[in-house]
Amino acid sequence: MQTEAIRIHRHGGPEVLQMDRVDLPDPAPGQALVRNTAIGVNYADIYEREGDHGGPHSAKPMPVTMGHMAAGVVEALGPDTAGPAVGTRVGYIGPNSYAGHTVMPAARLFPLPEALSDEVAGAYLLRGLTAEYLVRRLYPLGPGKTALVHAAAGGMGLLLGQWGALLGARMIGTAGSPEKAELALQFGYSDVIDYNAQDFVQPVLDLTGGVGPDVIYDGVGRATFRRSLDCIRPRGMVISYGTASGNVGEFDLQLLHSKSIVVTRPTLRSWISDPDEAAAAARATFEALTAGRIVTPIGATLPLARAAEAHRMMESRTTTAPIVLIP
């Protein structure tokens, strides 16, 4: 069969994204054909479009079909394939999602609960699974813990603030404008610092009695990482889970010595590589997203053909919530 897909034939800016008609093979044993209904846009898509292979995705031969998460409906299963039945609504994390249809391993599909809409699943599945391992497994938050989240008003920041607060932690955020700071305060944060108006280190120390937070979740990278080391508490953990401002680059390990700081650069792929762990993480994520205690705004919903516009919106930071593409 043929399907529409957003592909790149070279690396570059949003203008290199183009709509193509592509041939899609029938699903082989162990595979499923998914008709995509809501495709999430993630900052990792920008890294791949630009050819930044220091990011989460390795180089692929051109042309490359973009995208790494979506919600949809199973339309066909390969021969002798056990998996979600035809007609089941599913979400997935996997390549080639900027398309009308995608072939995926059936074992990597997550059946969606009825209470979760396609748009929220497409927008928040990757973010939700990321937040799940960040706040529940990599550094478990709970009462008595204090976390600092950079870019608190972004798609991930709004989710981390709410989930961390639900777990009983004190959530402090940074944001790039008074308006974004005000927004973040509505999503689980007790305090939000405008890092463009002042350096965030001293306010964070003041808010924590001079000690610093237990953990820092940094999805910004180059612009925030080095100063984060100055305000983390002794034996605290700095988690560099994203690099929206650029890669952190090399730094002197001796900067960690005086306070025994733990630094980690995780990726979701490693935390859902085991199918049983992935299924458990998905269940926890869906429970959190459908319990009515986490708000899941959508920043914009655009036709798939306007993927370049979605990338421009994300790069310019004009949205504070996830963008969804509709085939």
Summary of the structure (lengths in Angstrom):
residues: 327
radius of gyration: 19.8
end to end distance: 16.0
largest distance: 62.2
contacts: 1126
relative contact order: 0.15
helix: 32%
strand: 25%
